[in-house]
Amino acid sequence: MPKPASPVENDQNGDLQPQDTFEVELAHSKLTLTVPPGKSILEVVRDAGVDAPSNCEGGTCGTCEVAVLEGVPDHFDAVLTPAEKRAGKSMMICCSGSLSKKLVIDL
């Protein structure tokens, strides 16, 4: 079975698809970082020297929640309600990814 080209933003039905690699722009830090497969946004942000709060790093405590300014997050946390996930206004950067090629977050 062929792997879809990455990043794929929409499938043939127009639905957003998870991104293997995506960019995250940190609005306050003025950095744009690449998040590769197998790494969390939190890991990439910390590798770039940006301090980001976290506690559980498993999506259950809510400490790493950040506002999403642009893009569509792919939620894997147990903190946000289904309605909050659909709204896409915030995300847990320890475990969540992106359904769009780029996310802009409030860091």
Gaussian input, Z-matrix of N, CA and C with variables (Angstrom, degrees):
# hf/3-21g

backbone

0 1
 N
 C     1     B1
 C     2     B2     1     A1
 N     3     B3     2     A2     1     D1
 C     4     B4     3     A3     2     D2
 C     5     B5     4     A4     3     D3
 N     6     B6     5     A5     4     D4
 C     7     B7     6     A6     5     D5
 C     8     B8     7     A7     6     D6
 N     9     B9     8     A8     7     D7
 C    10    B10     9     A9     8     D8
 C    11    B11    10    A10     9     D9
 N    12    B12    11    A11    10    D10
 C    13    B13    12    A12    11    D11
 C    14    B14    13    A13    12    D12
 N    15    B15    14    A14    13    D13
 C    16    B16    15    A15    14    D14
 C    17    B17    16    A16    15    D15
 N    18    B18    17    A17    16    D16
 C    19    B19    18    A18    17    D17
 C    20    B20    19    A19    18    D18
 N    21    B21    20    A20    19    D19
 C    22    B22    21    A21    20    D20
 C    23    B23    22    A22    21    D21
 N    24    B24    23    A23    22    D22
 C    25    B25    24    A24    23    D23
 C    26    B26    25    A25    24    D24
 N    27    B27    26    A26    25    D25
 C    28    B28    27    A27    26    D26
 C    29    B29    28    A28    27    D27
 N    30    B30    29    A29    28    D28
 C    31    B31    30    A30    29    D29
 C    32    B32    31    A31    30    D30
 N    33    B33    32    A32    31    D31
 C    34    B34    33    A33    32    D32
 C    35    B35    34    A34    33    D33
 N    36    B36    35    A35    34    D34
 C    37    B37    36    A36    35    D35
 C    38    B38    37    A37    36    D36
 N    39    B39    38    A38    37    D37
 C    40    B40    39    A39    38    D38
 C    41    B41    40    A40    39    D39
 N    42    B42    41    A41    40    D40
 C    43    B43    42    A42    41    D41
 C    44    B44    43    A43    42    D42
 N    45    B45    44    A44    43    D43
 C    46    B46    45    A45    44    D44
 C    47    B47    46    A46    45    D45
 N    48    B48    47    A47    46    D46
 C    49    B49    48    A48    47    D47
 C    50    B50    49    A49    48    D48
 N    51    B51    50    A50    49    D49
 C    52    B52    51    A51    50    D50
 C    53    B53    52    A52    51    D51
 N    54    B54    53    A53    52    D52
 C    55    B55    54    A54    53    D53
 C    56    B56    55    A55    54    D54
 N    57    B57    56    A56    55    D55
 C    58    B58    57    A57    56    D56
 C    59    B59    58    A58    57    D57
 N    60    B60    59    A59    58    D58
 C    61    B61    60    A60    59    D59
 C    62    B62    61    A61    60    D60
 N    63    B63    62    A62    61    D61
 C    64    B64    63    A63    62    D62
 C    65    B65    64    A64    63    D63
 N    66    B66    65    A65    64    D64
 C    67    B67    66    A66    65    D65
 C    68    B68    67    A67    66    D66
 N    69    B69    68    A68    67    D67
 C    70    B70    69    A69    68    D68
 C    71    B71    70    A70    69    D69
 N    72    B72    71    A71    70    D70
 C    73    B73    72    A72    71    D71
 C    74    B74    73    A73    72    D72
 N    75    B75    74    A74    73    D73
 C    76    B76    75    A75    74    D74
 C    77    B77    76    A76    75    D75
 N    78    B78    77    A77    76    D76
 C    79    B79    78    A78    77    D77
 C    80    B80    79    A79    78    D78
 N    81    B81    80    A80    79    D79
 C    82    B82    81    A81    80    D80
 C    83    B83    82    A82    81    D81
 N    84    B84    83    A83    82    D82
 C    85    B85    84    A84    83    D83
 C    86    B86    85    A85    84    D84
 N    87    B87    86    A86    85    D85
 C    88    B88    87    A87    86    D86
 C    89    B89    88    A88    87    D87
 N    90    B90    89    A89    88    D88
 C    91    B91    90    A90    89    D89
 C    92    B92    91    A91    90    D90
 N    93    B93    92    A92    91    D91
 C    94    B94    93    A93    92    D92
 C    95    B95    94    A94    93    D93
 N    96    B96    95    A95    94    D94
 C    97    B97    96    A96    95    D95
 C    98    B98    97    A97    96    D96
 N    99    B99    98    A98    97    D97
 C   100   B100    99    A99    98    D98
 C   101   B101   100   A100    99    D99
 N   102   B102   101   A101   100   D100
 C   103   B103   102   A102   101   D101
 C   104   B104   103   A103   102   D102
 N   105   B105   104   A104   103   D103
 C   106   B106   105   A105   104   D104
 C   107   B107   106   A106   105   D105
 N   108   B108   107   A107   106   D106
 C   109   B109   108   A108   107   D107
 C   110   B110   109   A109   108   D108
 N   111   B111   110   A110   109   D109
 C   112   B112   111   A111   110   D110
 C   113   B113   112   A112   111   D111
 N   114   B114   113   A113   112   D112
 C   115   B115   114   A114   113   D113
 C   116   B116   115   A115   114   D114
 N   117   B117   116   A116   115   D115
 C   118   B118   117   A117   116   D116
 C   119   B119   118   A118   117   D117
 N   120   B120   119   A119   118   D118
 C   121   B121   120   A120   119   D119
 C   122   B122   121   A121   120   D120
 N   123   B123   122   A122   121   D121
 C   124   B124   123   A123   122   D122
 C   125   B125   124   A124   123   D123
 N   126   B126   125   A125   124   D124
 C   127   B127   126   A126   125   D125
 C   128   B128   127   A127   126   D126
 N   129   B129   128   A128   127   D127
 C   130   B130   129   A129   128   D128
 C   131   B131   130   A130   129   D129
 N   132   B132   131   A131   130   D130
 C   133   B133   132   A132   131   D131
 C   134   B134   133   A133   132   D132
 N   135   B135   134   A134   133   D133
 C   136   B136   135   A135   134   D134
 C   137   B137   136   A136   135   D135
 N   138   B138   137   A137   136   D136
 C   139   B139   138   A138   137   D137
 C   140   B140   139   A139   138   D138
 N   141   B141   140   A140   139   D139
 C   142   B142   141   A141   140   D140
 C   143   B143   142   A142   141   D141
 N   144   B144   143   A143   142   D142
 C   145   B145   144   A144   143   D143
 C   146   B146   145   A145   144   D144
 N   147   B147   146   A146   145   D145
 C   148   B148   147   A147   146   D146
 C   149   B149   148   A148   147   D147
 N   150   B150   149   A149   148   D148
 C   151   B151   150   A150   149   D149
 C   152   B152   151   A151   150   D150
 N   153   B153   152   A152   151   D151
 C   154   B154   153   A153   152   D152
 C   155   B155   154   A154   153   D153
 N   156   B156   155   A155   154   D154
 C   157   B157   156   A156   155   D155
 C   158   B158   157   A157   156   D156
 N   159   B159   158   A158   157   D157
 C   160   B160   159   A159   158   D158
 C   161   B161   160   A160   159   D159
 N   162   B162   161   A161   160   D160
 C   163   B163   162   A162   161   D161
 C   164   B164   163   A163   162   D162
 N   165   B165   164   A164   163   D163
 C   166   B166   165   A165   164   D164
 C   167   B167   166   A166   165   D165
 N   168   B168   167   A167   166   D166
 C   169   B169   168   A168   167   D167
 C   170   B170   169   A169   168   D168
 N   171   B171   170   A170   169   D169
 C   172   B172   171   A171   170   D170
 C   173   B173   172   A172   171   D171
 N   174   B174   173   A173   172   D172
 C   175   B175   174   A174   173   D173
 C   176   B176   175   A175   174   D174
 N   177   B177   176   A176   175   D175
 C   178   B178   177   A177   176   D176
 C   179   B179   178   A178   177   D177
 N   180   B180   179   A179   178   D178
 C   181   B181   180   A180   179   D179
 C   182   B182   181   A181   180   D180
 N   183   B183   182   A182   181   D181
 C   184   B184   183   A183   182   D182
 C   185   B185   184   A184   183   D183
 N   186   B186   185   A185   184   D184
 C   187   B187   186   A186   185   D185
 C   188   B188   187   A187   186   D186
 N   189   B189   188   A188   187   D187
 C   190   B190   189   A189   188   D188
 C   191   B191   190   A190   189   D189
 N   192   B192   191   A191   190   D190
 C   193   B193   192   A192   191   D191
 C   194   B194   193   A193   192   D192
 N   195   B195   194   A194   193   D193
 C   196   B196   195   A195   194   D194
 C   197   B197   196   A196   195   D195
 N   198   B198   197   A197   196   D196
 C   199   B199   198   A198   197   D197
 C   200   B200   199   A199   198   D198
 N   201   B201   200   A200   199   D199
 C   202   B202   201   A201   200   D200
 C   203   B203   202   A202   201   D201
 N   204   B204   203   A203   202   D202
 C   205   B205   204   A204   203   D203
 C   206   B206   205   A205   204   D204
 N   207   B207   206   A206   205   D205
 C   208   B208   207   A207   206   D206
 C   209   B209   208   A208   207   D207
 N   210   B210   209   A209   208   D208
 C   211   B211   210   A210   209   D209
 C   212   B212   211   A211   210   D210
 N   213   B213   212   A212   211   D211
 C   214   B214   213   A213   212   D212
 C   215   B215   214   A214   213   D213
 N   216   B216   215   A215   214   D214
 C   217   B217   216   A216   215   D215
 C   218   B218   217   A217   216   D216
 N   219   B219   218   A218   217   D217
 C   220   B220   219   A219   218   D218
 C   221   B221   220   A220   219   D219
 N   222   B222   221   A221   220   D220
 C   223   B223   222   A222   221   D221
 C   224   B224   223   A223   222   D222
 N   225   B225   224   A224   223   D223
 C   226   B226   225   A225   224   D224
 C   227   B227   226   A226   225   D225
 N   228   B228   227   A227   226   D226
 C   229   B229   228   A228   227   D227
 C   230   B230   229   A229   228   D228
 N   231   B231   230   A230   229   D229
 C   232   B232   231   A231   230   D230
 C   233   B233   232   A232   231   D231
 N   234   B234   233   A233   232   D232
 C   235   B235   234   A234   233   D233
 C   236   B236   235   A235   234   D234
 N   237   B237   236   A236   235   D235
 C   238   B238   237   A237   236   D236
 C   239   B239   238   A238   237   D237
 N   240   B240   239   A239   238   D238
 C   241   B241   240   A240   239   D239
 C   242   B242   241   A241   240   D240
 N   243   B243   242   A242   241   D241
 C   244   B244   243   A243   242   D242
 C   245   B245   244   A244   243   D243
 N   246   B246   245   A245   244   D244
 C   247   B247   246   A246   245   D245
 C   248   B248   247   A247   246   D246
 N   249   B249   248   A248   247   D247
 C   250   B250   249   A249   248   D248
 C   251   B251   250   A250   249   D249
 N   252   B252   251   A251   250   D250
 C   253   B253   252   A252   251   D251
 C   254   B254   253   A253   252   D252
 N   255   B255   254   A254   253   D253
 C   256   B256   255   A255   254   D254
 C   257   B257   256   A256   255   D255
 N   258   B258   257   A257   256   D256
 C   259   B259   258   A258   257   D257
 C   260   B260   259   A259   258   D258
 N   261   B261   260   A260   259   D259
 C   262   B262   261   A261   260   D260
 C   263   B263   262   A262   261   D261
 N   264   B264   263   A263   262   D262
 C   265   B265   264   A264   263   D263
 C   266   B266   265   A265   264   D264
 N   267   B267   266   A266   265   D265
 C   268   B268   267   A267   266   D266
 C   269   B269   268   A268   267   D267
 N   270   B270   269   A269   268   D268
 C   271   B271   270   A270   269   D269
 C   272   B272   271   A271   270   D270
 N   273   B273   272   A272   271   D271
 C   274   B274   273   A273   272   D272
 C   275   B275   274   A274   273   D273
 N   276   B276   275   A275   274   D274
 C   277   B277   276   A276   275   D275
 C   278   B278   277   A277   276   D276
 N   279   B279   278   A278   277   D277
 C   280   B280   279   A279   278   D278
 C   281   B281   280   A280   279   D279
 N   282   B282   281   A281   280   D280
 C   283   B283   282   A282   281   D281
 C   284   B284   283   A283   282   D282
 N   285   B285   284   A284   283   D283
 C   286   B286   285   A285   284   D284
 C   287   B287   286   A286   285   D285
 N   288   B288   287   A287   286   D286
 C   289   B289   288   A288   287   D287
 C   290   B290   289   A289   288   D288
 N   291   B291   290   A290   289   D289
 C   292   B292   291   A291   290   D290
 C   293   B293   292   A292   291   D291
 N   294   B294   293   A293   292   D292
 C   295   B295   294   A294   293   D293
 C   296   B296   295   A295   294   D294
 N   297   B297   296   A296   295   D295
 C   298   B298   297   A297   296   D296
 C   299   B299   298   A298   297   D297
 N   300   B300   299   A299   298   D298
 C   301   B301   300   A300   299   D299
 C   302   B302   301   A301   300   D300
 N   303   B303   302   A302   301   D301
 C   304   B304   303   A303   302   D302
 C   305   B305   304   A304   303   D303
 N   306   B306   305   A305   304   D304
 C   307   B307   306   A306   305   D305
 C   308   B308   307   A307   306   D306
 N   309   B309   308   A308   307   D307
 C   310   B310   309   A309   308   D308
 C   311   B311   310   A310   309   D309
 N   312   B312   311   A311   310   D310
 C   313   B313   312   A312   311   D311
 C   314   B314   313   A313   312   D312
 N   315   B315   314   A314   313   D313
 C   316   B316   315   A315   314   D314
 C   317   B317   316   A316   315   D315
 N   318   B318   317   A317   316   D316
 C   319   B319   318   A318   317   D317
 C   320   B320   319   A319   318   D318

   B1=1.4475
   B2=1.5286
   B3=1.3411
   B4=1.4607
   B5=1.5173
   B6=1.3263
   B7=1.4549
   B8=1.5216
   B9=1.3525
   B10=1.4567
   B11=1.5240
   B12=1.3135
   B13=1.4638
   B14=1.5193
   B15=1.3039
   B16=1.4555
   B17=1.5183
   B18=1.2992
   B19=1.4506
   B20=1.5219
   B21=1.3198
   B22=1.4597
   B23=1.5125
   B24=1.2997
   B25=1.4500
   B26=1.5195
   B27=1.3379
   B28=1.4550
   B29=1.5225
   B30=1.3384
   B31=1.4515
   B32=1.5249
   B33=1.3286
   B34=1.4549
   B35=1.5240
   B36=1.3163
   B37=1.4623
   B38=1.5198
   B39=1.3267
   B40=1.4619
   B41=1.5170
   B42=1.3437
   B43=1.4597
   B44=1.5280
   B45=1.3187
   B46=1.4665
   B47=1.5212
   B48=1.3184
   B49=1.4613
   B50=1.5230
   B51=1.3456
   B52=1.4634
   B53=1.5244
   B54=1.3127
   B55=1.4609
   B56=1.5230
   B57=1.3355
   B58=1.4626
   B59=1.5275
   B60=1.3171
   B61=1.4570
   B62=1.5197
   B63=1.3137
   B64=1.4618
   B65=1.5155
   B66=1.3265
   B67=1.4610
   B68=1.5164
   B69=1.3053
   B70=1.4577
   B71=1.5282
   B72=1.3133
   B73=1.4632
   B74=1.5227
   B75=1.3238
   B76=1.4552
   B77=1.5214
   B78=1.3151
   B79=1.4616
   B80=1.5272
   B81=1.3176
   B82=1.4660
   B83=1.5177
   B84=1.3192
   B85=1.4612
   B86=1.5203
   B87=1.3329
   B88=1.4756
   B89=1.5263
   B90=1.3403
   B91=1.4559
   B92=1.5164
   B93=1.3245
   B94=1.4538
   B95=1.5176
   B96=1.3236
   B97=1.4590
   B98=1.5203
   B99=1.3244
   B100=1.4599
   B101=1.5199
   B102=1.3304
   B103=1.4618
   B104=1.5304
   B105=1.3389
   B106=1.4609
   B107=1.5281
   B108=1.3284
   B109=1.4647
   B110=1.5312
   B111=1.3153
   B112=1.4593
   B113=1.5139
   B114=1.3287
   B115=1.4666
   B116=1.5247
   B117=1.3124
   B118=1.4669
   B119=1.5290
   B120=1.3081
   B121=1.4651
   B122=1.5259
   B123=1.3147
   B124=1.4599
   B125=1.5350
   B126=1.3142
   B127=1.4677
   B128=1.5253
   B129=1.3270
   B130=1.4723
   B131=1.5289
   B132=1.3243
   B133=1.4639
   B134=1.5258
   B135=1.3057
   B136=1.4702
   B137=1.5279
   B138=1.3328
   B139=1.4699
   B140=1.5278
   B141=1.3333
   B142=1.4676
   B143=1.5254
   B144=1.3350
   B145=1.4565
   B146=1.5118
   B147=1.3266
   B148=1.4631
   B149=1.5295
   B150=1.3212
   B151=1.4555
   B152=1.5234
   B153=1.3126
   B154=1.4611
   B155=1.5251
   B156=1.3306
   B157=1.4601
   B158=1.5265
   B159=1.3255
   B160=1.4691
   B161=1.5151
   B162=1.3054
   B163=1.4536
   B164=1.5233
   B165=1.3324
   B166=1.4593
   B167=1.5256
   B168=1.3312
   B169=1.4639
   B170=1.5281
   B171=1.3433
   B172=1.4632
   B173=1.5165
   B174=1.3247
   B175=1.4588
   B176=1.5091
   B177=1.3335
   B178=1.4633
   B179=1.5268
   B180=1.3450
   B181=1.4714
   B182=1.5317
   B183=1.3163
   B184=1.4608
   B185=1.5184
   B186=1.3180
   B187=1.4642
   B188=1.5260
   B189=1.3146
   B190=1.4705
   B191=1.5296
   B192=1.3096
   B193=1.4684
   B194=1.5287
   B195=1.3228
   B196=1.4649
   B197=1.5233
   B198=1.3168
   B199=1.4597
   B200=1.5285
   B201=1.3304
   B202=1.4601
   B203=1.5237
   B204=1.3259
   B205=1.4564
   B206=1.5277
   B207=1.3334
   B208=1.4586
   B209=1.5212
   B210=1.3306
   B211=1.4538
   B212=1.5154
   B213=1.3323
   B214=1.4639
   B215=1.5268
   B216=1.3369
   B217=1.4659
   B218=1.5276
   B219=1.3170
   B220=1.4670
   B221=1.5294
   B222=1.3222
   B223=1.4694
   B224=1.5220
   B225=1.3375
   B226=1.4635
   B227=1.5287
   B228=1.3255
   B229=1.4602
   B230=1.5226
   B231=1.3246
   B232=1.4604
   B233=1.5220
   B234=1.3321
   B235=1.4630
   B236=1.5233
   B237=1.3099
   B238=1.4682
   B239=1.5237
   B240=1.3163
   B241=1.4647
   B242=1.5287
   B243=1.3190
   B244=1.4621
   B245=1.5303
   B246=1.3258
   B247=1.4720
   B248=1.5294
   B249=1.3359
   B250=1.4680
   B251=1.5277
   B252=1.3250
   B253=1.4617
   B254=1.5282
   B255=1.3134
   B256=1.4708
   B257=1.5242
   B258=1.3281
   B259=1.4685
   B260=1.5244
   B261=1.3238
   B262=1.4629
   B263=1.5103
   B264=1.3226
   B265=1.4724
   B266=1.5236
   B267=1.3275
   B268=1.4608
   B269=1.5200
   B270=1.3469
   B271=1.4603
   B272=1.5227
   B273=1.3233
   B274=1.4604
   B275=1.5256
   B276=1.3350
   B277=1.4561
   B278=1.5291
   B279=1.3264
   B280=1.4608
   B281=1.5212
   B282=1.3271
   B283=1.4666
   B284=1.5195
   B285=1.3069
   B286=1.4621
   B287=1.5206
   B288=1.3172
   B289=1.4595
   B290=1.5166
   B291=1.3297
   B292=1.4540
   B293=1.5171
   B294=1.3209
   B295=1.4554
   B296=1.5255
   B297=1.3264
   B298=1.4676
   B299=1.5197
   B300=1.3202
   B301=1.4603
   B302=1.5260
   B303=1.3420
   B304=1.4626
   B305=1.5121
   B306=1.3150
   B307=1.4559
   B308=1.5214
   B309=1.3199
   B310=1.4624
   B311=1.5205
   B312=1.3391
   B313=1.4568
   B314=1.5175
   B315=1.3201
   B316=1.4655
   B317=1.5238
   B318=1.3174
   B319=1.4694
   B320=1.4995
   A1=108.24
   A2=119.13
   A3=120.79
   A4=111.53
   A5=115.16
   A6=121.28
   A7=108.34
   A8=118.26
   A9=119.07
   A10=110.57
   A11=115.22
   A12=120.04
   A13=108.75
   A14=116.57
   A15=120.13
   A16=109.15
   A17=120.67
   A18=124.05
   A19=112.19
   A20=114.74
   A21=121.86
   A22=106.31
   A23=117.09
   A24=119.53
   A25=111.53
   A26=117.90
   A27=121.07
   A28=109.76
   A29=116.35
   A30=118.67
   A31=108.79
   A32=117.90
   A33=119.72
   A34=113.41
   A35=118.32
   A36=122.12
   A37=112.12
   A38=117.20
   A39=120.75
   A40=113.45
   A41=117.24
   A42=120.86
   A43=110.04
   A44=116.38
   A45=120.89
   A46=109.74
   A47=116.18
   A48=123.00
   A49=110.28
   A50=118.03
   A51=120.30
   A52=111.15
   A53=116.03
   A54=122.37
   A55=109.66
   A56=116.55
   A57=120.25
   A58=109.71
   A59=116.32
   A60=123.53
   A61=106.93
   A62=116.72
   A63=120.16
   A64=109.37
   A65=115.33
   A66=120.88
   A67=109.55
   A68=115.35
   A69=121.23
   A70=106.91
   A71=114.61
   A72=120.39
   A73=107.73
   A74=115.34
   A75=121.37
   A76=107.13
   A77=116.68
   A78=122.46
   A79=112.87
   A80=117.94
   A81=120.60
   A82=112.85
   A83=116.39
   A84=120.93
   A85=112.48
   A86=116.33
   A87=121.68
   A88=112.13
   A89=116.75
   A90=122.25
   A91=109.79
   A92=116.49
   A93=121.85
   A94=106.42
   A95=116.14
   A96=122.80
   A97=110.07
   A98=116.13
   A99=121.97
   A100=108.60
   A101=115.67
   A102=121.33
   A103=107.11
   A104=117.51
   A105=120.63
   A106=111.30
   A107=116.56
   A108=119.82
   A109=110.50
   A110=116.35
   A111=120.87
   A112=115.45
   A113=117.71
   A114=120.70
   A115=108.93
   A116=115.30
   A117=119.73
   A118=109.47
   A119=115.18
   A120=120.05
   A121=108.73
   A122=116.75
   A123=121.72
   A124=111.40
   A125=117.66
   A126=121.04
   A127=111.70
   A128=115.87
   A129=120.77
   A130=110.76
   A131=116.22
   A132=121.15
   A133=110.05
   A134=116.91
   A135=120.42
   A136=111.53
   A137=117.15
   A138=120.52
   A139=111.16
   A140=116.47
   A141=121.42
   A142=112.03
   A143=117.02
   A144=120.73
   A145=115.10
   A146=116.75
   A147=121.03
   A148=108.19
   A149=116.00
   A150=121.34
   A151=109.45
   A152=115.93
   A153=121.47
   A154=107.86
   A155=117.30
   A156=119.72
   A157=111.83
   A158=115.14
   A159=120.80
   A160=107.94
   A161=115.17
   A162=119.78
   A163=109.38
   A164=117.32
   A165=120.73
   A166=113.25
   A167=116.85
   A168=124.55
   A169=112.69
   A170=114.91
   A171=120.96
   A172=113.01
   A173=116.66
   A174=119.82
   A175=115.88
   A176=117.10
   A177=119.09
   A178=114.85
   A179=118.38
   A180=118.42
   A181=114.05
   A182=118.21
   A183=121.18
   A184=115.30
   A185=118.34
   A186=121.37
   A187=112.52
   A188=118.09
   A189=121.62
   A190=112.79
   A191=117.89
   A192=120.99
   A193=110.84
   A194=116.21
   A195=122.49
   A196=109.08
   A197=115.02
   A198=120.66
   A199=109.19
   A200=115.27
   A201=121.99
   A202=106.95
   A203=116.34
   A204=121.74
   A205=112.30
   A206=115.40
   A207=120.82
   A208=108.45
   A209=116.32
   A210=121.28
   A211=111.25
   A212=114.66
   A213=121.62
   A214=108.85
   A215=117.57
   A216=120.17
   A217=112.11
   A218=115.05
   A219=123.39
   A220=105.78
   A221=116.15
   A222=122.18
   A223=113.19
   A224=115.70
   A225=122.19
   A226=111.50
   A227=116.45
   A228=120.48
   A229=111.02
   A230=114.91
   A231=122.41
   A232=110.60
   A233=117.16
   A234=122.06
   A235=111.43
   A236=117.10
   A237=121.11
   A238=111.16
   A239=115.21
   A240=120.48
   A241=108.80
   A242=118.20
   A243=119.63
   A244=112.50
   A245=117.48
   A246=120.48
   A247=111.07
   A248=117.18
   A249=120.58
   A250=110.72
   A251=116.64
   A252=120.02
   A253=110.63
   A254=117.39
   A255=120.86
   A256=111.21
   A257=117.42
   A258=121.47
   A259=111.37
   A260=117.38
   A261=122.09
   A262=115.25
   A263=118.03
   A264=121.29
   A265=113.40
   A266=116.70
   A267=120.61
   A268=109.05
   A269=114.86
   A270=119.98
   A271=110.02
   A272=115.67
   A273=122.33
   A274=106.77
   A275=116.96
   A276=119.82
   A277=113.67
   A278=117.57
   A279=119.63
   A280=112.27
   A281=116.78
   A282=118.45
   A283=114.35
   A284=118.66
   A285=120.93
   A286=110.89
   A287=115.30
   A288=121.76
   A289=111.38
   A290=115.71
   A291=120.30
   A292=111.62
   A293=114.92
   A294=121.94
   A295=110.62
   A296=116.52
   A297=121.36
   A298=108.62
   A299=116.49
   A300=121.15
   A301=112.01
   A302=116.39
   A303=120.74
   A304=110.17
   A305=115.53
   A306=123.67
   A307=108.23
   A308=116.41
   A309=121.22
   A310=105.62
   A311=115.50
   A312=119.71
   A313=110.63
   A314=115.26
   A315=123.00
   A316=110.38
   A317=116.09
   A318=122.51
   A319=109.17
   D1=125.82
   D2=-178.70
   D3=-71.14
   D4=141.58
   D5=177.17
   D6=-80.99
   D7=136.43
   D8=178.83
   D9=-63.80
   D10=149.38
   D11=176.93
   D12=-57.70
   D13=144.97
   D14=-177.87
   D15=-119.83
   D16=136.58
   D17=-5.58
   D18=-80.88
   D19=144.25
   D20=175.59
   D21=-109.93
   D22=119.87
   D23=-177.19
   D24=-89.88
   D25=-37.62
   D26=-179.57
   D27=-132.67
   D28=138.79
   D29=172.67
   D30=-86.57
   D31=-174.47
   D32=-176.10
   D33=-64.33
   D34=-17.73
   D35=177.50
   D36=-90.52
   D37=-0.79
   D38=-178.78
   D39=85.25
   D40=5.50
   D41=-179.86
   D42=-82.20
   D43=142.80
   D44=176.92
   D45=-70.42
   D46=144.47
   D47=-178.81
   D48=-120.03
   D49=148.74
   D50=176.27
   D51=-58.50
   D52=144.02
   D53=-179.17
   D54=-97.41
   D55=134.43
   D56=174.60
   D57=-70.75
   D58=-47.10
   D59=177.86
   D60=-128.78
   D61=137.02
   D62=179.49
   D63=-149.00
   D64=165.86
   D65=177.49
   D66=-100.18
   D67=145.80
   D68=172.52
   D69=-126.79
   D70=124.66
   D71=177.56
   D72=-100.78
   D73=129.42
   D74=177.84
   D75=-96.11
   D76=107.12
   D77=-170.88
   D78=-58.66
   D79=-44.45
   D80=-177.30
   D81=-80.70
   D82=-35.40
   D83=-178.52
   D84=-81.05
   D85=-12.04
   D86=179.66
   D87=59.77
   D88=36.06
   D89=178.21
   D90=-116.97
   D91=144.80
   D92=170.17
   D93=-118.96
   D94=122.46
   D95=-174.35
   D96=-119.94
   D97=152.80
   D98=175.71
   D99=-100.13
   D100=128.73
   D101=177.93
   D102=-103.08
   D103=109.22
   D104=-178.90
   D105=-84.00
   D106=166.15
   D107=175.32
   D108=-56.47
   D109=141.02
   D110=176.79
   D111=86.24
   D112=-3.97
   D113=177.72
   D114=-119.21
   D115=145.70
   D116=176.56
   D117=-87.46
   D118=162.22
   D119=173.84
   D120=-58.59
   D121=-43.02
   D122=179.87
   D123=-56.52
   D124=-45.73
   D125=179.34
   D126=-61.70
   D127=-44.71
   D128=-178.59
   D129=-65.67
   D130=-40.69
   D131=178.62
   D132=-62.96
   D133=-45.88
   D134=179.26
   D135=-66.31
   D136=-39.19
   D137=177.22
   D138=-59.77
   D139=-28.45
   D140=179.18
   D141=-84.21
   D142=0.02
   D143=177.23
   D144=87.75
   D145=13.16
   D146=179.50
   D147=-95.62
   D148=128.52
   D149=178.95
   D150=-77.79
   D151=123.97
   D152=178.30
   D153=-133.00
   D154=129.64
   D155=-178.18
   D156=-69.77
   D157=145.69
   D158=173.70
   D159=-160.59
   D160=166.51
   D161=177.69
   D162=-139.62
   D163=-71.64
   D164=-174.16
   D165=-78.99
   D166=-30.79
   D167=-175.88
   D168=55.78
   D169=28.89
   D170=177.79
   D171=-133.02
   D172=5.67
   D173=176.94
   D174=82.05
   D175=22.25
   D176=-177.97
   D177=-115.94
   D178=-12.23
   D179=-174.32
   D180=-105.62
   D181=-27.48
   D182=179.73
   D183=87.66
   D184=0.25
   D185=-177.22
   D186=-63.46
   D187=-34.57
   D188=-175.00
   D189=-91.21
   D190=11.92
   D191=-178.28
   D192=-61.18
   D193=131.64
   D194=175.80
   D195=-131.35
   D196=154.07
   D197=175.80
   D198=-74.91
   D199=140.48
   D200=175.17
   D201=-99.87
   D202=120.53
   D203=-177.60
   D204=-94.55
   D205=-25.58
   D206=-178.99
   D207=-159.13
   D208=146.06
   D209=179.22
   D210=98.79
   D211=178.01
   D212=-175.75
   D213=-123.82
   D214=110.87
   D215=179.16
   D216=-72.15
   D217=153.87
   D218=174.07
   D219=-110.59
   D220=99.95
   D221=-169.75
   D222=-80.13
   D223=133.49
   D224=174.29
   D225=-131.73
   D226=19.92
   D227=-178.14
   D228=-93.64
   D229=169.33
   D230=176.79
   D231=-112.85
   D232=18.30
   D233=-175.13
   D234=-101.17
   D235=-51.71
   D236=-176.72
   D237=-72.63
   D238=146.73
   D239=175.55
   D240=-75.31
   D241=163.00
   D242=175.82
   D243=-55.61
   D244=-38.39
   D245=178.92
   D246=-65.88
   D247=-40.53
   D248=178.45
   D249=-66.15
   D250=-37.61
   D251=177.60
   D252=-64.88
   D253=-43.17
   D254=178.29
   D255=-63.12
   D256=-37.14
   D257=-179.83
   D258=-66.43
   D259=-32.70
   D260=176.06
   D261=65.78
   D262=26.69
   D263=-177.75
   D264=-87.43
   D265=-16.50
   D266=176.87
   D267=-148.96
   D268=167.09
   D269=-179.51
   D270=-157.32
   D271=161.26
   D272=173.78
   D273=-97.46
   D274=113.51
   D275=-173.40
   D276=-79.02
   D277=-3.94
   D278=177.94
   D279=-76.86
   D280=-24.05
   D281=-172.34
   D282=-138.37
   D283=-14.85
   D284=-174.68
   D285=-94.38
   D286=155.18
   D287=-179.03
   D288=-119.56
   D289=-144.53
   D290=-175.86
   D291=-136.68
   D292=141.62
   D293=171.66
   D294=-97.86
   D295=-8.55
   D296=177.76
   D297=-113.88
   D298=163.99
   D299=-177.72
   D300=-67.41
   D301=-22.90
   D302=-178.11
   D303=-144.57
   D304=139.07
   D305=171.82
   D306=-117.27
   D307=140.70
   D308=170.26
   D309=-114.78
   D310=122.03
   D311=-177.92
   D312=-121.51
   D313=160.62
   D314=-173.61
   D315=-87.39
   D316=69.21
   D317=176.25
   D318=-131.62

